[in-house]
Amino acid sequence: MPRLAYRCTVAATDLGGAIRVVYRLRSDAPHRRWHVRMRDRKVGFYAGVVRTDAAGRLVVRGRTQDLKGTDLLRVRARNLATGQVCAVSLSA
C-alpha cells in the first residue's frame, strides 16, 4: 500500500480551569480511518476512531482539566489502513 502524504496541527485554548484542544489533520486520501489519542502529561482524555472527509481532512476536539503548572498536550493519530502516524505536542 502506498504511503500517504499528511500534515497535522494542534491548538489549545485556556477556558479558565479547563483546556480545549483542537487537532486537525490533512491527508491526500479521503474517507480513511484514523485512531486519535489525546493526552495531558501521559493521562488520556480522548481516544476514538475518526474518518477523514471527502477532502481528506479531519478535526477532533477534546477538553481536559487545566493542571497546576505547565500542561504537556500530546495528540497522536494512526492511520488504520497504513499504520502511518501523525503526532504533535504543545505546552500550555
N, C-alpha and C positions, 0 to 999 in steps of 0.2 A: 504494500500500500504506500503511495507517495506521501512524503512529508508535507504538512500544511504550513502556509505562512500565517502567522498570527501576531497580535500585539495586545497587551493588556495594561490597564492602569487602575489605580485605586485612589480614592479621595475620602477624606474624613471630615466630619463637621461636629463640633462640640455643641451638644444640646443642653449643657448645664446638668451634669450628673450622668449623662449618657453620651455615647459617641455613635453617630450614624456613619456607616461605611458603605460606599458605592464602588463596586467593581465592574469594570467594563472590559469586554474582550471583543476584538475584531479578528475575524478569520476569513480565509478565502473560500471556505466551504459552508454552504447553508445547511441548516437542519441537522447539525451534528450535536451529539450529546456530550456534555462536559460535567464531570463531578467537581463541584466547587466546595472548598472548605475555607472558613474564616476563623482566625484565632487571634486572641489578645494575650500576649505573654504565655503562649502554649495552651491556653484554655479555649476550647472551641465554643463559638457562639452561633455558627451557621454551618450546615452541611446539607447539600442536596444536588440533584441532577437537573441540569438546565439545558435546554436545546437552543442553539443559535437560530435566529430568524432567517428569512429568505435572503437577506443581505449578508449573512454570516456574523451577525452581531448578537451579543447578549449583555444584559445588565442584571446584576444581582445586588440587592440592598440588604444590609444587616444592621443590627443595633447591639451594642454592648455597653456594659456599665463602665463609666469613666473611673479607672483605678487611680489610687493615690500614686503620684509620681508620673513617670513617662510610660505611656502605653505603647507597646510594640505590636502593631497590627500586621498580620501576615495573611495573604489570600493566595490560595493555590488552586488552579483548575487543571484537571487532567482530562484529555480527550479520550472518551471511552472506546473509540474505534482505533486510534493510532497509538495511544499511550503518551502522546506529547504532553508536556506540562508548561503552563504559563503561570509564573509565580511573581508576586510583587510584595513589598513590605513598606511600612510607613511608620514613623514615630510621631505620636500625637500627645 
